[in-house]
């Protein structure tokens, strides 16, 4: 219902009221239709916290119905290994063995993965973007094994793209930001 909320959303009373109204409205529709519909509302964490602070009935009406997603390094490692298994036909059972199969010795094991993870914002899309870019970088150099330089180069490339995107996004609000 609401897209690009993270770009310019201010958690003021009106903004929180709109989001809160959507949440309550969704719950009312779900209650009225019973098993005929399953309603799910996805909120960014900052928006969820703003609703939590502003809605006096939050703990009574919403708190028990919320499922918070939190990605820790273990879950991200598991996700990456599943993705590697899908991309490369492997019979290895252990996630560590799967990760080790495509990385050089300096990146082996969970500690090697955590080294790569430090180049991200610990979000699934960032980790996937870094991994995909590192694989492309290695393939351009005719390698199947990823080395630390692949991740470093990919990280710089992703960071540059994000920086340019931010400049474009803020240019309409702050003309001349590109020159600064």
C-alpha positions as CSV (number, residue, x, y, z in Angstrom):
1,X,0.0,0.0,0.0
2,X,2.8,2.4,0.8
3,X,6.0,2.2,-1.2
4,X,9.3,4.0,-0.8
5,X,8.3,4.9,2.7
6,X,12.0,5.0,3.8
7,X,12.6,7.9,1.4
8,X,11.4,10.9,3.2
9,X,9.0,9.3,5.7
10,X,8.9,11.4,8.9
11,X,7.5,9.6,11.9
12,X,5.3,12.5,12.9
13,X,1.8,12.0,14.4
14,X,0.0,12.2,11.0
15,X,2.4,9.8,9.3
16,X,2.3,7.3,12.1
17,X,-1.5,7.6,12.2
18,X,-1.8,6.7,8.6
19,X,0.4,3.6,8.9
20,X,-1.4,2.7,12.2
21,X,-4.8,3.1,10.4
22,X,-3.7,0.8,7.6
23,X,-2.6,-1.8,10.2
24,X,-5.9,-1.6,12.1
25,X,-7.9,-1.5,8.8
26,X,-6.2,-4.6,7.6
27,X,-7.0,-6.4,10.8
28,X,-10.6,-5.3,10.6
29,X,-10.9,-6.7,7.0
30,X,-9.2,-9.9,8.1
31,X,-11.6,-10.3,11.0
32,X,-14.7,-9.6,8.9
33,X,-13.7,-12.1,6.2
34,X,-12.4,-14.8,8.6
35,X,-10.6,-17.6,6.9
36,X,-11.4,-16.3,3.4
37,X,-8.4,-14.0,3.6
38,X,-5.0,-14.0,5.2
39,X,-3.6,-10.4,5.8
40,X,0.0,-9.6,6.2
41,X,1.5,-6.1,6.6
42,X,5.2,-5.7,6.2
43,X,6.8,-2.7,8.0
44,X,10.3,-1.5,8.1
45,X,11.8,-1.6,11.5
46,X,12.0,2.2,12.0
47,X,8.3,2.5,11.0
48,X,7.3,-0.3,13.3
49,X,9.1,1.4,16.2
50,X,7.4,4.7,15.5
51,X,4.0,3.0,15.6
52,X,5.0,1.3,18.8
53,X,5.8,4.6,20.4
54,X,2.8,6.6,19.2
55,X,0.0,4.0,19.5
56,X,-1.2,3.9,23.1
57,X,-3.0,0.6,22.4
58,X,-0.1,-1.0,20.7
59,X,0.8,-3.5,23.4
60,X,-2.9,-4.6,23.8
61,X,-3.8,-4.8,20.1
62,X,-0.7,-5.3,17.9
63,X,2.3,-6.5,19.9
64,X,1.3,-10.2,20.0
65,X,0.6,-10.2,16.3
66,X,4.0,-8.9,15.2
67,X,6.7,-11.1,13.8
68,X,10.1,-9.3,13.7
69,X,12.7,-10.4,11.2
70,X,16.2,-10.1,12.4
71,X,19.1,-11.5,10.4
72,X,22.1,-12.6,12.4
73,X,25.4,-13.9,10.9
74,X,24.3,-17.5,11.2
75,X,21.1,-17.0,9.4
76,X,22.8,-15.0,6.7
77,X,25.4,-17.8,6.3
78,X,22.7,-20.4,6.0
79,X,20.9,-18.3,3.4
80,X,24.1,-17.8,1.4
81,X,24.9,-21.5,1.5
82,X,21.4,-22.4,0.3
83,X,21.8,-20.0,-2.6
84,X,25.2,-21.5,-3.5
85,X,23.7,-25.0,-3.5
86,X,21.0,-23.7,-5.9
87,X,23.5,-22.1,-8.2
88,X,26.1,-24.8,-8.2
89,X,25.2,-28.5,-8.1
90,X,26.8,-29.7,-4.9
91,X,26.3,-32.8,-2.7
92,X,28.1,-31.4,0.3
93,X,26.1,-31.6,3.5
94,X,27.7,-29.1,5.7
95,X,27.2,-25.3,5.1
96,X,30.9,-24.7,5.9
97,X,31.9,-27.2,3.2
98,X,29.6,-25.5,0.7
99,X,31.1,-22.1,1.5
100,X,34.7,-23.5,1.4
101,X,34.1,-25.1,-2.0
102,X,33.8,-21.7,-3.7
103,X,36.2,-19.6,-1.5
104,X,39.9,-19.5,-1.1
105,X,41.6,-20.6,2.1
106,X,41.7,-17.1,3.7
107,X,37.9,-17.0,3.5
108,X,37.2,-20.5,4.7
109,X,34.8,-21.3,7.5
110,X,32.4,-19.1,9.3
111,X,35.1,-16.6,10.2
112,X,35.9,-16.1,6.5
113,X,32.2,-15.5,5.9
114,X,32.1,-13.0,8.7
115,X,35.0,-11.1,7.0
116,X,32.9,-10.8,3.9
117,X,29.8,-9.9,5.9
118,X,31.6,-6.9,7.4
119,X,31.5,-5.4,3.9
120,X,27.6,-5.3,4.1
121,X,24.9,-3.8,6.2
122,X,23.9,-7.3,7.4
123,X,20.8,-7.3,5.2
124,X,20.0,-10.3,2.9
125,X,19.9,-8.1,-0.2
126,X,23.3,-6.6,0.6
127,X,24.9,-10.0,1.2
128,X,23.4,-11.5,-2.0
129,X,24.5,-8.4,-4.0
130,X,28.0,-8.7,-2.6
131,X,28.2,-12.5,-3.4
132,X,26.8,-12.1,-6.9
133,X,29.2,-9.3,-7.7
134,X,32.2,-11.2,-6.2
135,X,31.3,-14.3,-8.4
136,X,31.1,-12.1,-11.5
137,X,34.4,-10.5,-10.6
138,X,36.1,-13.9,-10.2
139,X,34.5,-15.2,-13.5
140,X,35.9,-12.1,-15.4
141,X,39.3,-13.3,-14.2
142,X,38.6,-16.9,-15.2
143,X,38.5,-18.2,-11.6
144,X,35.9,-20.4,-9.9
145,X,37.2,-19.7,-6.4
146,X,36.4,-16.4,-4.7
147,X,39.3,-14.6,-3.1
148,X,39.2,-11.7,-0.6
149,X,40.0,-9.2,-3.5
150,X,36.8,-10.2,-5.2
151,X,34.7,-9.2,-2.2
152,X,36.7,-6.0,-1.6
153,X,36.3,-4.9,-5.3
154,X,32.6,-5.8,-5.2
155,X,32.1,-3.9,-2.0
156,X,33.7,-0.8,-3.5
157,X,31.6,-1.1,-6.7
158,X,28.4,-1.5,-4.7
159,X,29.3,1.4,-2.4
160,X,29.9,3.7,-5.4
161,X,26.6,2.8,-7.0
162,X,24.7,3.4,-3.7
163,X,26.5,6.7,-3.2
164,X,25.5,7.8,-6.7
165,X,21.9,6.7,-6.1
166,X,21.8,8.8,-2.9
167,X,23.1,11.8,-4.8
168,X,20.3,11.4,-7.4
169,X,17.7,10.9,-4.7
170,X,18.7,14.0,-2.7
171,X,19.3,16.2,-5.7
172,X,15.6,17.1,-5.9
173,X,15.6,18.2,-2.2
174,X,19.1,19.6,-2.1
175,X,20.1,21.1,-5.5
176,X,23.8,21.2,-6.1
177,X,24.6,18.3,-3.8
178,X,26.5,16.5,-6.5
179,X,29.0,19.4,-6.6
180,X,29.5,19.3,-2.9
